[in-house]
Amino acid sequence: MVENPGPSLATRALALVVLLVAAYVLLRIVVGLVAGLVWIVLLVVAVFGVLWAWRTLRR
């Protein structure tokens, strides 16, 4: 019976590089989305702060 030797070292190295690149790209996308959400939340808080301050000073 002949066993399948499996992927070569070069194939395994290439697979590792592909996984690392994919992980890096996905991490950048997730960080970008989170940063975008943080900016939106900060913008909403700033608008409510300005409105609150405006109403408070007009009383």
N, C-alpha and C positions, 0 to 999 in steps of 0.2 A: 504494500500500500504506500503511495507517494503522498506526502503531506504538502499542502500549499504553503510556500514559504512566507506569504504575507507581503505587505507593501515594503518597498525598499526604504532605506534610510533617507534618501533624497525625497521620496514621496511623503514620508512622515514629516520631514522638515518643511516641505511646501505646505502641507496641511496645517502645521502649527503656525506658519506665517499668515496663512489665510484666516485662521481663527483669530489671531492677534489683531490683524487689520480690521476684521469685522467687529470685534469687541471695541476697538478704538473708535470706529465710526459710530457705532450704536451709543457709546458713552458720550461722544460729542453731541449727538442728536438729543439725547436725554438731558444733558446739561443745558443745551440751548433751549429746550422746551421749558425746563424749570426756570431758567433765567427770564425767559419771556413772560411766564406766568407771574414771577415776582415783580417785574416791571409793571404789569397790568394792575396787580394788587396795589403797588405803591402809587400808581397814578390815581386809582379810585380813592385811596385813603387821602391823597393830597387834595383831590377835588372836594371830598367831604370836609376836610379840614378848612379849606378856603371858604366853603359855604357856611360852616359853623362860625368861623371867625368874622365873616361879613355880617351875619345875623346878629352876632354878639355885639359888635361895635356899633351897629345901627340902632340898638335899643336905647 
